[in-house]
């Protein structure tokens, strides 16, 4: 899944929609949330939003984490059922600053599997 401008979330109402209607799966370094796209949106590919607050660190630290998560999303969500017709929000937590790339990736995979399980039970 390529993360270009078309596939990224930028608007506040998109994030609010996920917060209001979506399902989330917390992990040690991140929280993964997902909701279906609202009526009228294109159902082709999913849209991904990454949130890194100022509490996490300075701009250099936040951008480093954002780049790592973008790469993890590219690698992991290619074959996922979440790649069609969903909003996906990733909120990074403060402990993510000290985590290595592999730890972030493992935590993302674990949260992703947990989220898929929750979505299956909701059907």
C-alpha positions in Angstrom: 0.0 0.0 0.0 1.5 3.2 -1.2 1.1 6.2 1.2 0.7 9.2 -1.1 -1.5 12.2 -0.7 -4.6 10.4 -2.0 -4.2 7.7 0.7 -3.5 9.9 3.7 -6.0 11.5 6.0 -5.6 15.2 6.5 -9.1 16.5 7.5 -10.3 16.8 11.1 -13.7 15.3 10.3 -12.0 12.1 9.0 -10.2 11.6 12.3 -13.4 12.5 14.2 -15.3 9.9 12.2 -12.8 7.2 13.3 -12.9 8.3 16.9 -16.7 8.3 16.9 -17.5 5.1 15.0 -14.3 3.1 14.8 -12.8 0.2 16.7 -9.3 0.5 18.3 -6.6 -1.8 19.4 -4.1 -0.4 21.9 -0.5 -1.5 22.1 2.6 -0.6 24.0 3.9 1.9 21.5 0.8 2.8 19.4 -2.9 2.7 19.2 -4.4 1.4 16.0 -8.0 2.5 15.1 -10.1 1.7 12.1 -13.6 2.6 10.7 -15.3 2.1 7.4 -15.4 5.0 5.0 -18.6 7.0 5.2 -21.3 7.0 2.5 -20.2 8.7 -0.7 -16.4 8.1 -0.2 -14.5 6.1 -2.8 -14.4 2.5 -1.6 -11.2 1.5 -3.4 -8.3 1.9 -1.1 -8.0 2.8 2.6 -6.8 6.1 3.9 -4.2 6.2 6.7 -3.6 8.9 9.3 -0.7 9.1 11.7 -0.9 11.1 14.9 2.3 12.0 16.8 1.6 14.7 19.5 4.1 17.2 20.8 4.2 15.2 24.1 6.2 12.5 22.3 9.1 14.8 21.5 10.5 17.6 19.4 9.9 17.9 15.6 12.9 15.8 14.6 11.7 12.9 16.9 8.1 13.1 15.7 9.1 13.1 12.0 11.5 10.1 12.6 8.6 8.2 14.2 6.3 9.2 11.4 8.7 8.0 8.7 9.2 4.6 10.6 5.4 4.1 10.9 4.9 5.0 7.2 7.4 2.4 6.2 5.8 -0.2 8.5 2.4 0.5 7.0 3.8 0.2 3.5 5.3 -3.2 4.3 2.5 -4.7 6.4 -0.8 -3.5 5.0 -0.2 -4.7 1.4 -2.1 -7.9 1.9 -4.3 -6.9 4.8 -8.1 -6.8 4.6 -7.9 -3.3 6.1 -6.6 -2.0 2.8 -10.0 -1.7 1.2 -12.6 0.9 2.1 -11.4 1.9 5.6 -10.0 4.8 7.5 -6.9 3.7 9.6 -5.5 5.9 12.3 -2.2 5.2 14.1 -1.6 7.2 17.3 2.0 6.9 18.6 2.7 6.9 22.3 5.7 8.4 24.2 7.5 5.0 24.7 7.8 4.7 20.9 10.6 7.2 21.1 12.9 4.7 22.7 11.7 1.7 20.6 13.8 0.2 17.8 12.3 -0.2 14.4 11.8 -4.0 14.9 10.0 -3.4 18.2 7.6 -0.9 16.5 7.0 -3.3 13.7 6.2 -6.2 16.1 3.9 -4.0 18.1 2.1 -2.8 15.0 1.6 -6.4 13.8 0.2 -7.5 17.2 -2.2 -4.5 17.3 -3.2 -5.1 13.7 -4.0 -8.8 14.4 -6.0 -7.8 17.5 -7.9 -5.2 15.5 -8.7 -7.7 12.8 -10.1 -10.1 15.4 -12.3 -7.3 16.9 -13.6 -6.5 13.5 -14.4 -10.1 12.7 -16.3 -10.4 16.0 -18.3 -7.3 15.2 -19.6 -8.8 11.9 
